[in-house]
Amino acid sequence: MSLNEDHSGLLAECERSARIVQVALGAMALGSVAFGLGVYAAGDRLGLAEDTAKVIASAFLIAASLDALVLYGWERMFGPRTPDKTSS
């Protein structure tokens, strides 16, 4: 196995790991939105006062926004990698 093959294998593993993190952050953001809207819509059936349901829903929506922000930052920092052409 040559050094370039090792490098490309490592690069593929890094890309796979980055994709897993992106999917996890996206799922957390979508889950937070769903829970926030669910609490807001079903607050009375859950026995929550309207103000309490709004606060809980807002907290979930803020968490979803922060997850999306982290996902954006992650993509900017660890975006698609290209093999290094200088080490031939």
URWO-V484617 format. One record per residue. N is the residue number from 1. PHI is phi in whole degrees, 0 to 359 (none if undefined). D_LAST is the distance of its C-alpha to the last C-alpha in whole Angstrom. Layout:
n phi d_last
N PHI D_LAST
N PHI D_LAST
//
This chain:
n phi d_last
1 none 14
2 272 10
3 296 9
4 294 7
5 293 11
6 297 13
7 295 11
8 292 12
9 294 16
10 294 16
11 298 16
12 295 18
13 293 20
14 297 21
15 296 21
16 295 24
17 295 26
18 297 26
19 295 27
20 297 30
21 295 31
22 298 31
23 295 34
24 296 35
25 295 36
26 296 37
27 294 39
28 295 41
29 295 42
30 295 43
31 297 45
32 295 46
33 297 48
34 297 49
35 295 51
36 298 52
37 293 54
38 296 55
39 295 57
40 294 58
41 287 59
42 247 61
43 300 62
44 292 66
45 290 65
46 274 63
47 82 66
48 259 64
49 293 66
50 300 65
51 296 64
52 295 62
53 297 60
54 294 59
55 295 57
56 295 56
57 298 54
58 297 53
59 298 51
60 294 49
61 291 49
62 294 47
63 299 45
64 295 44
65 296 43
66 294 41
67 299 39
68 295 38
69 294 37
70 295 35
71 299 33
72 297 33
73 298 32
74 299 29
75 295 28
76 292 27
77 280 26
78 241 24
79 297 23
80 304 21
81 257 17
82 242 14
83 300 11
84 283 9
85 278 6
86 279 6
87 259 4
88 274 0
//
